[in-house]
Amino acid sequence: MSSAGVAPVRKLKADHAAVLVFKDGPTLFAAATEEFFRTIEARIEESGVCNIALSGGSTPKTLYNLIAERAAKRNIDWSAVHFFFGDERSVPPDHPDSNFGMVRSSLLKNGVIPAACVHRVMSENGAEQAAAQYDEEVRRHFGGDPRFDLIFLGMGPDGHTASLFPGTQALQVSDRYVVANDVPQMKTQRITFTYPTIDAARHVLFLVSGADKQTMLKSLLVDKAPLPANAVHPTGTLEWYVDEPAASALTL
Ligand code: 6PG
């Protein structure tokens, strides 16, 4: 699809974010794929390296498959691109709910991206230990405070993002980059980036697709609901890539 083919049909302005509305899911994911490659090429040009954090759930799988299909055709030194996870479930990597497992079967399926560049959460060690290990790996990788070039985020039906769920402890954490988060409403523990990690990013990109997201998207962007996805305030740029079915109630 030509770059003109992935142009948004509407551009809206929310409080501190640009909202790009694409006519449908395929166009949304094609545009996000181009943004992904654009970011990598620009950052490698500028700094020789690019650090990206991936979101989990079901929405990004289409994006990751598109990227995998196009990665080999792009003139990119993949050894200079490092992938982290914005959150992970407390399951082993081969569990059907594993975000790493979802990425392994999509983004990594063609073997173009070296395994050494994919920094997974060692979730099989239990949430507390896995979070402490990941916090240490993030600090070690950046030689201090993390500053991701691009962080993909999703939006849950309750307004959560990453594994920052309403009413949970992780929302208040400011002295660690990764924590284990008790999520009683899901009867589970998750491992998640904290706001300091997300907000330090050069570019945060929410991906929201489908009519089932329209009510929550309106709550967040129009009604400014005080929910976790609305508390993301990156020092860099914040964009929402949404498709028309998800954006049909947006009257910004
Ligand atoms: C996760 C995600 C989570 C996700 C939202 C949206 O591990 O589930 O990181 O924050 O992005 O729940 O999920 P869907 O894309 O499946 O709607």
Residues whose N, C-alpha, C, O or C-beta is under 5 A from the ligand:
A	BS01	6PG	S55 G56 G57 S58 T59 P60 D87 L153 G154 M155 G156 H160 T161 A162 S163
